[in-house]
């Protein structure tokens, strides 16, 4: 069946079934793996070494503003379309979305786990389940595999397995924590594997190896300012010459919006021209904006500023996503939001950002 793509969400999410890790994790780790427990006032997900999201927020976009809450019961409050493609299709149609790129929900919070073997067992279990899940909706659901930045040999092997199992990209956490930074050439084997297998590498908002930078920090200011972390990572990759070594590498900033990139690139280019002979960490061969336009893609939900600054940021770098079914999602009003965002933009610009750019990135 040929699918006519008009709108593709470049950033949506599964909601993993609560028994995923009890079924897919190797047996020796199952007693520590994520599982559901029933308490007097709520159901709760627990996992050794990780703080998992509250059940009530797993599919929060289904609730009105005055009904958003953290507590909930799995059987009544969690949307089954998070893991069942047949149920999910109705939600896509209601929002006018033809296809989705899928990131995790629960599994994103496994990155702070310190036990590398245990963490890898959980990520591999998730990737196997995800490949099985998207296989039930070919051409509509496209999955992003999870990698740990610890044990790069295993990460390289998982890139190959992700490609072979039909997944469309891989992801690593935005915040590396105390480990070797991504710009260091120790990561070159991972970048090489991603290029060789044609898989973009995503860094999704609210992912961190550092347990002190948790997803559940209760600070509006820190939540709004979370884009500082992805700006830092991208700028370091550019200045360190990673894209000179791997010109085919594609890095995806997922759910970090994009308006910040206009000022960042203007400032980064000036620093390149003015200070590259003074600062030894500026090792790239060309102005940073050139690498951003060629090697970086950024997803956004609500970012009118970014759309207005597209000539600086690069229309080709921008991808729209609805973040379904998370509680800040634009679902089911995505089409009205897109009409507002692109009201004064040419039709081909809207088409590029809501569809064609993501198709080009992942080869749909």
N, C-alpha and C positions, 0 to 999 in steps of 0.2 A: 504494500500500500504506500502510495506517495503522499507525503504530508506537506501541505502548503503552510509554511511558516510566515506569520505576520508579527507575532509578539512572542518573544522568548524571555523567560525570567532567568537571568544569569546568576541569581542567588536565591534559591529556595532551600527548604530543609525537609529531610525526613524527620519523623519522630520514631525512634527505634522501639520495637516491641520490647516490653520489659523483660521478656525471657530470651532475648537475642543471645546474650552472653552465656546463659545456661545451656543453650543449644549448640552454639558455634565455638565457644572457647575450648581449647584443649583441656582435658579432664583435670589435670593437676592444678589448674588455676580457678576452677569453677567456684570453689567455696569462697574465693575472694572477689569474684567478678560482680558487676552490677546486678542487682536483684531488687524486687519490690517487696516492701514490708508494709503491713497494715497497722496503723496506729489509731488511737481513739478518735482523733479529729481529722486525720488525713492519711492518705497513702504516701509513702516516701521511697525514693530510690537510694540505695546505699551501695558503696563500693569501697574496698580497702584502698586508702590513700587518695581519695578524690571526693570533692564536694559536688554533688550532682544537682541539676535544676529541680525546683519544686514541681510536683505533678500538676498543679493548677495552671502553670504558665507554659506547659509543653505545647499547647495549641491555642494560645491566648487570643489569637485574632478572631476566634469564634465568639468572643464576649464583647459586649459594649463597654465603654469607658468606665461606667459605674459598677461593672460586674467583674473587673479584673481582680484576681486574687491569686495568692500563691498556693493555698491549700486546695485539695481536690481528691477525688476518688478515680482510680484508673478507669474502671468500667463505665463511668458516667461522664467524666470530665475530659478525657483524652480522646482526641479525634482519630478514628481508625484509618483515615486517609493518610496519616503520617507514615504508615507502613503497608497499606493495601492500595495498590495502583487502581484497582477497579473502583474503589470508593473515591479516590483522589480525582479521577477524571471529571466528575461533576463540579468540583471546586475550581478546577482549571477553566472549564467552560464558563462558569459564572463570572470569572474575572477576565475573560477574554484572552487567556494565555494558552498558547499552542504547545509549548514545551518548557521544560525546566532543567536547570543544572542544580543538582542536589548536594547539599552539604549536611553534615550530621547535626544533631541537637545535643543529646545526652553525651555522645562520644567526644564532643569538643572539649569536655571538661575532664578528660582522662590524661591530658598532657602534663599536669603537675605530678603524676605518679612517679616516685623516685626509683622504684624497682623496674629496671629496664626490661628484663625478661617478661615480667608480668604485664607491663604496659604494651609491649609489642604483641603479646598473645591477644590482648583485648582489641588492639587496632587491626590485627590480621583477621580476627573473628568478624569485626565490623565490615571490613572490606569484602570478605567472602559473602556475608549476608547481603550487602548492598548490590553486589554483582547479580546475585540471585533475584533480588527485588526488581531491579530495573529491567531484567530480562523479560518481565511480564508486560512491559510497556515500551517496546522498541520504537525508537524515533521520537518518543515523547519525554521520557525520563533519562537523564544523563548523570552519571555518578562521579563524585570526586573521592578518591581513595585517601586514607589518612596515613601519614608517615610520621615516625618519631625522628627527631634530629639526633638522637642518641643511637649508636650502632649504625654507621653509615653503610657498611657492607649489607646489612639487612635492608636498609632503606633502598639501596640500589636494586636489590633483588625484588623488593616489593613494587618498585616502579615497573619492572618487567611483568610481574604477575598482574598488576592492575591493567596494563595494556592488554595482556592476553585474555583477561576476563571481561573485557568490553567496557572498562571504565574510561572516563574521558580526561581525567586530570588527577593530580595529587595535591595534598596540602601539608604544610608544616605550620607550627604555631608562630604567631607574630612575635611574641616575646620569647627570646631564646633563654633567658635566665643567665645562669653563671657559666654556661657552656661556651664553646668556641663560637664566635659570631659568624653569621652567614657569609660575610664578605671574605672570610679567611679561605685560603686555597684548599683547606681540608675538605671543604664542601664541593670541590670541583668534580669528584666522581658522581655526586648526586645531580649536579647541573648537567653533566655529560649524559647521564642516563635519561634524564627528562628530555633532552634534545634528541637523543638517539631514538627514543620511543614516541616522540611527537606529543608529549604530555605537558601542558602548562602547569606551573607550580603556584598554588594559591596560598595566600596568608589571610585568614579570615579574622574579622574582629572578634574580640573576647576569647582569644586563644593564647595561652601562656604556659611556659614551662615553670615560671616563677610562681610558687604558691602564694606569695605575698601580693600578686597582681591577679586576684581572682575575678571571675565574671560577676560575682554577687556583691561587689563593693557598693555600699549604699551611699553613693555620692553623685548627685546630678552633675556637678562640675566635672568630676573625673570621667563620667560617662560621656559627656559632650566632648571632652578633650582627648578621647581615646585615639583619635587619628594621629596624634603626635607620634605614637609608637610605630605605625606603619610608615609615616614620613621618614622617620629615622632609618628604618631598615632599607627602604628603597634608595634613599640618598647614599647610604653606605655601600650598597651593591654597585651603584653607578660610579661613585668616586673611586672605589677600589679596583675598577676595571673588570668586574665580573662579566659584563656584557661585551667587552672587547675579547675576552677569552671564549665566550659562548654567545656569539651574535644571534643564534637561533633560539636562545632561551626566552621564554615568555613567563613573566611574573604577574600574577593576578592579585590585586588588592580587593578583597571581598568584603562587602558591607561596611566599608570605611568611608563611603561617599567619595567625592572627587573635587569639590570646589577648592579645597586647600591646595591642590596641585598647581593652580595658576600662580600664586605668589611664591610657592616653593621653587618652581622652575625658574622664575624670573630671578630670584635671589641666588639660586644655585648656579645659574649661568654666569651671573656677575662674579661670584666667588671664584669660579673656574677661570675666567679671563683675568681677573685682577690678582689672584692669590696662588695660582697653581705653582709658581716658582718658590713660594714661601712655605706652603703647607705640604708636607711629604705624603699625606694620605690622599691627595688629589692625584690619582694615577690614571684616570681615564684619558682617552685620546681626543675626545670631542666634547662640546658643551653638554651638560646633563640633559637638557631638554630633548636633544636628539635621541638619546637612549630611551628616555621615557616614552616618546612617541612611537618608537620601534619595538621596545621590549616590555613595556608595562601596560596592563589593562586594569581598569578600576570600575567596580560596580557601585551603583547608588540606588537608593529608593526615592528619597525626597531631597533634591538638591538643585533647586532653581538657579542658585549661584553658579554651580558647575556648568549647567547648560548655557548660561549667558556668557561664561568664560571659555567656551569650547574652542575658540580659535587659538587661544593660548595653550590650553590643556591638550588639545588635539581631539577632534571628533572621533577619530579612529580608536582612541584609547578608552572611550566611555561605553559602559554596558549598564543597562537598567535591569533591576531585579525587584521582585515584590516581597521577598523574605517570608513567604508563606511557609508554615502557618504560625509563625511567631507573633507575639502580641503587639509588636510595632509594625506588622505587615501592612501594606497598602491594600490587601484583599479585603472586601470584594470590590473596591472602588478604584482599581488601578487605572482603568481607562479614563476616568474623569481626571485623575491626577496627571496622566500623560497628556491629555488635552490641554490642561493648564500649563504644564511645563513647556510644551512645544507650540503654544499658540502663535508665537511670532517667529517660529523657525521654519525653514524650508522642509518640505515633505521628505526629501532624501536624507536630511539630518535625523529626523525622527526615525525613519526606517533603519538607518545605520545603527542608532543607539539602542533601539528596542528589539532589533532582530539581526541585521546583517553582520554586525561586529562580533556577536557571540558565535554566529555560524562560522565566520572566518577563523576565529580563535580555536574552536574545537573541531572544525571540519565536518559540521553537520551536513 
